[in-house]
Each structure stands twice: as structure tokens, then as C-alpha cells.
Amino acid sequence: MAKIIADGINVAVVKVVEAPSYDEIAERAYFIYEARGGDHGLDIDDWLQAEAELLAERSGDFGAS
């Protein structure tokens, strides 16, 4: 969270990021699944990675993993 100090007043600045939809996460997770060769059993990992990537892209934090 960034803070702006103007005329001696501290104001918190919060960036609001829209959460990705179920369909967006599902599509990204499928691409991740395919990219790692289609091995089964890592569906939750794929989902969480997809969600994290989409949130990072929307927040402008492309360095996040």
C-alpha cells in the first residue's frame, strides 16, 4: 500500500484489482496443464498458478510467481 503525504496529511492509496472469473482461471489452468505435458494430479496447483498469474497481470506486478 502506497502513502501520499500532502500538506502534512497521510493518505493511504489502495489499488483495486478485479478478480479473474472462473472461466478465465479455468482456461489459463488448462493451458498450464497442457504446457507441462498433460500429467494428471496437479489440477489444484494449476488452478492456483493460473489465478496468481492473472491477478499479477491485472495488478501490474509481472514479477510475481
N, C-alpha and C positions, 0 to 999 in steps of 0.2 A: 504494500500500500504506500503510495506516494503522499507526501505532505507538501502543501503550498503554504508558504509564510508570506503574508501580505499585510503590511501596516501593523505588524505585531500580532496578527491573528493566525493561529494554526488551523488549517482546514484539511481534513483527510480527503484524498481523492481515490475513489474506488472505480476500477474498470469492470463493467458488467459484460459478461460473455454469455451469449445464448448457448444453451446446452444442445449438443447434437441430437437429432431424432433417433429413434430406434432403428429406422430404416438406414440412416446414414452410417450408424455404428455397425449394423449387420453387413452392409455392403463392404465397408473397409475391413471388417474382420474376415470376410470371405477372401478378399484379396490377400490379406496376410497369410491366411490358411493355404491358399494356392502358392504363394511365393515361397513358403517353406516346404513345399513338396506334397501337401495334402495329407500329412500324417495326422491321424486322429488322436483325440485325448487331450488336446491343448485348447479346446474351444473357449474356456474361460480366460486363459492367457491372451488369446487372440482378441477377444472382446475388450478386455481391459486395455490392451495396447492400442486398439482402434479408437477407443474412447479418449485415451490420453493424447493420441496424435491429433485427433480432431479438435480437442479443447486447446491444445498448444497452438495449432494453426490459427484458431479463432482469436486467441489472446495475443498473438504476435510473438509468442515465445517458441521459436522454432528450434531452440537448443534443448528443449525438454525431451525426455525419452519416456 
